[in-house]
Amino acid sequence: MISVVFLPEQVVETVTVFGTSGFIAPGRTMSVYLGGVLGFLFVGGVVRWVMGRMAG
């Protein structure tokens, strides 16, 4: 489920290359907070899924 949100966010985040200020600026709110949190949740979900597959 989180990958449905994470992948489009990462695609949209590529516009930060062109941003100069505000939400879409490189290293700003979109990249650090939104991308960081979604990335963390995505990796955590993958780890949980893999651990479940290894146990069963």
WOCORBEL-V539349 format. One record per residue. SS is DSSP state (H for helix, E for strand, - for the rest). NEAR is the number of other ideal C-beta (glycine too) atoms within 8 Angstrom. D_CENTER is the distance of its C-alpha to the mean C-alpha in Angstrom with 1 decimal. Layout:
BEGIN
SS_NEAR_D_CENTER ; SS_NEAR_D_CENTER
END
This chain:
BEGIN
-_5_12.6 ; H_9_9.0 ; H_8_8.5 ; H_7_10.4 ; H_9_8.0 ; H_12_4.7 ; H_8_7.1 ; H_8_8.8 ; H_11_6.4 ; H_9_5.9 ; H_7_9.6 ; H_8_10.5 ; H_11_9.0 ; H_7_11.7 ; H_8_14.2 ; H_13_13.7 ; H_6_16.0 ; -_6_18.7 ; E_12_18.2 ; -_4_20.7 ; -_5_20.4 ; H_7_18.7 ; H_7_15.3 ; H_9_14.5 ; E_10_16.1 ; -_7_14.7 ; -_6_13.6 ; -_13_14.0 ; H_8_12.5 ; H_12_9.7 ; H_12_8.5 ; H_9_9.5 ; H_8_9.2 ; H_11_6.8 ; H_12_3.9 ; H_9_5.6 ; H_8_6.4 ; H_12_3.8 ; H_9_3.3 ; H_8_6.9 ; H_10_7.7 ; H_11_6.9 ; H_8_8.9 ; H_8_11.4 ; H_11_11.9 ; H_8_12.7 ; H_8_15.0 ; H_8_16.7 ; H_8_17.3 ; H_8_18.7 ; H_8_20.9 ; H_8_22.2 ; H_7_23.1 ; H_6_24.9 ; H_5_26.8 ; -_4_28.1
END
